[in-house]
Amino acid sequence: MDLKEQIIAEYLTQGGGFRKLASKYGISRTTICKWVLIHQQTQTLFVGFKLHQLFLSF
């Protein structure tokens, strides 16, 4: 797991906020926020795509 994935996973599982993670890892709060938002959007699209495939198979 690379650092980006580790930070996203830590945010999603432990919370604590972007400022705390930014301070801990020395990465800007804005960058971490963007990473998390992109991750969440990607997961939403993936789930939507899988549901669409499921409904088309019936």
C-alpha positions as protocol buffer text, in pm:
chain_id: "A"
residue {
  index: 1
  type: MET
  ca { x: 0 y: 0 z: 0 }
}
residue {
  index: 2
  type: ASP
  ca { x: 150 y: 333 z: -100 }
}
residue {
  index: 3
  type: LEU
  ca { x: 139 y: 642 z: 120 }
}
residue {
  index: 4
  type: LYS
  ca { x: -162 y: 791 z: -60 }
}
residue {
  index: 5
  type: GLU
  ca { x: -367 y: 473 z: -7 }
}
residue {
  index: 6
  type: GLN
  ca { x: -251 y: 454 z: 355 }
}
residue {
  index: 7
  type: ILE
  ca { x: -364 y: 809 z: 426 }
}
residue {
  index: 8
  type: ILE
  ca { x: -702 y: 753 z: 257 }
}
residue {
  index: 9
  type: ALA
  ca { x: -755 y: 430 z: 450 }
}
residue {
  index: 10
  type: GLU
  ca { x: -660 y: 598 z: 777 }
}
residue {
  index: 11
  type: TYR
  ca { x: -901 y: 883 z: 713 }
}
residue {
  index: 12
  type: LEU
  ca { x: -1187 y: 648 z: 626 }
}
residue {
  index: 13
  type: THR
  ca { x: -1132 y: 409 z: 916 }
}
residue {
  index: 14
  type: GLN
  ca { x: -1012 y: 635 z: 1195 }
}
residue {
  index: 15
  type: GLY
  ca { x: -1136 y: 979 z: 1097 }
}
residue {
  index: 16
  type: GLY
  ca { x: -950 y: 1250 z: 1280 }
}
residue {
  index: 17
  type: GLY
  ca { x: -969 y: 1507 z: 1005 }
}
residue {
  index: 18
  type: PHE
  ca { x: -756 y: 1636 z: 723 }
}
residue {
  index: 19
  type: ARG
  ca { x: -551 y: 1873 z: 939 }
}
residue {
  index: 20
  type: LYS
  ca { x: -440 y: 1597 z: 1172 }
}
residue {
  index: 21
  type: LEU
  ca { x: -334 y: 1376 z: 881 }
}
residue {
  index: 22
  type: ALA
  ca { x: -163 y: 1666 z: 705 }
}
residue {
  index: 23
  type: SER
  ca { x: 39 y: 1738 z: 1015 }
}
residue {
  index: 24
  type: LYS
  ca { x: 120 y: 1370 z: 1073 }
}
residue {
  index: 25
  type: TYR
  ca { x: 240 y: 1302 z: 716 }
}
residue {
  index: 26
  type: GLY
  ca { x: 367 y: 1646 z: 611 }
}
residue {
  index: 27
  type: ILE
  ca { x: 128 y: 1669 z: 317 }
}
residue {
  index: 28
  type: SER
  ca { x: -107 y: 1960 z: 256 }
}
residue {
  index: 29
  type: ARG
  ca { x: -460 y: 1937 z: 391 }
}
residue {
  index: 30
  type: THR
  ca { x: -595 y: 2028 z: 48 }
}
residue {
  index: 31
  type: THR
  ca { x: -409 y: 1741 z: -120 }
}
residue {
  index: 32
  type: ILE
  ca { x: -542 y: 1487 z: 131 }
}
residue {
  index: 33
  type: CYS
  ca { x: -894 y: 1624 z: 91 }
}
residue {
  index: 34
  type: LYS
  ca { x: -870 y: 1587 z: -288 }
}
residue {
  index: 35
  type: TRP
  ca { x: -737 y: 1232 z: -258 }
}
residue {
  index: 36
  type: VAL
  ca { x: -1024 y: 1130 z: -31 }
}
residue {
  index: 37
  type: LEU
  ca { x: -1288 y: 1295 z: -249 }
}
residue {
  index: 38
  type: ILE
  ca { x: -1153 y: 1131 z: -566 }
}
residue {
  index: 39
  type: HIS
  ca { x: -1140 y: 795 z: -388 }
}
residue {
  index: 40
  type: GLN
  ca { x: -1500 y: 829 z: -271 }
}
residue {
  index: 41
  type: GLN
  ca { x: -1621 y: 933 z: -618 }
}
residue {
  index: 42
  type: THR
  ca { x: -1436 y: 642 z: -778 }
}
residue {
  index: 43
  type: GLN
  ca { x: -1591 y: 396 z: -533 }
}
residue {
  index: 44
  type: THR
  ca { x: -1938 y: 539 z: -597 }
}
residue {
  index: 45
  type: LEU
  ca { x: -1893 y: 508 z: -974 }
}
residue {
  index: 46
  type: PHE
  ca { x: -1762 y: 152 z: -940 }
}
residue {
  index: 47
  type: VAL
  ca { x: -2057 y: 43 z: -723 }
}
residue {
  index: 48
  type: GLY
  ca { x: -2300 y: 214 z: -961 }
}
residue {
  index: 49
  type: PHE
  ca { x: -2140 y: 38 z: -1257 }
}
residue {
  index: 50
  type: LYS
  ca { x: -2160 y: -302 z: -1085 }
}
residue {
  index: 51
  type: LEU
  ca { x: -2527 y: -245 z: -996 }
}
residue {
  index: 52
  type: HIS
  ca { x: -2598 y: -146 z: -1355 }
}
residue {
  index: 53
  type: GLN
  ca { x: -2435 y: -466 z: -1479 }
}
residue {
  index: 54
  type: LEU
  ca { x: -2635 y: -670 z: -1229 }
}
residue {
  index: 55
  type: PHE
  ca { x: -2966 y: -524 z: -1344 }
}
residue {
  index: 56
  type: LEU
  ca { x: -2878 y: -573 z: -1710 }
}
residue {
  index: 57
  type: SER
  ca { x: -2812 y: -942 z: -1650 }
}
residue {
  index: 58
  type: PHE
  ca { x: -3176 y: -1006 z: -1554 }
}
